Amino acid sequence: MYRRMGRVLGATAAALMAVVAVTGCDITIGGGSAGPAGPVTADSGNTRTLGPEGLGPFKVGMTLDQAEATGQWKRRKETVGACMSDTGSSGITVGWSGRLGISSLTADHVRTPEGIGTGSTFAEVKAAYHRPVDGTGTLEEDAQLMGTVWTAVPGNPKAMYAILFNIGGGMAPDHVEGATVRLVALKLKAEQRC
């Protein structure tokens, strides 16, 4: 449990505190252009699959040059810190660093191959991913403590999902079962720091 608690220390964005803390990267969704196709919405039928390797043309672990070569993302020119994030023209938020390349990916209206995305229930998350990525404790403990769970990514041992619930910062034990997913991010494992 203490290892999981350590992942959130030093996070700066309250709404995405747990997602950010896994790699120390500052992630914000939005701010990019929706591109010529318009924004992806739940009603548009354009739900995208997040994982096991990436999202759309982006893969976790790819270099910044490879990400820019997609034509859907450009890195910031200024060096604000070791880790940054930007939303590209496709609406995909790319977390990145000079050392790791692409370290995290998320967007609105994504689902994992196991069907987990915004609006999924805690019970659905638990059925799809039985244990936390570090193999200790339970998903209930993580959700109660931080409002987020970190799970293994089937098919990619170098990555994990950070699943943020609608009750940030933890929740009472009797509220866990009623929690729904607010955000899912695919990230390089926590041992890989920016």
JOBEL-V315215 format. One record per helix or strand of 2 or more residues. SS is the DSSP state (H for helix, E for strand). FROM is the first residue (numbers start at 1). TO is the last residue. If there is no record, write none. Layout:
ss=SS from=FROM to=TO
ss=SS from=FROM to=TO
This chain:
ss=H from=2 to=6
ss=H from=17 to=21
ss=H from=42 to=44
ss=E from=48 to=50
ss=E from=54 to=55
ss=E from=58 to=59
ss=H from=64 to=69
ss=E from=83 to=87
ss=E from=93 to=97
ss=E from=101 to=106
ss=E from=110 to=111
ss=H from=122 to=128
ss=H from=139 to=146
ss=E from=148 to=153
ss=E from=156 to=165
ss=H from=173 to=178
ss=E from=180 to=188
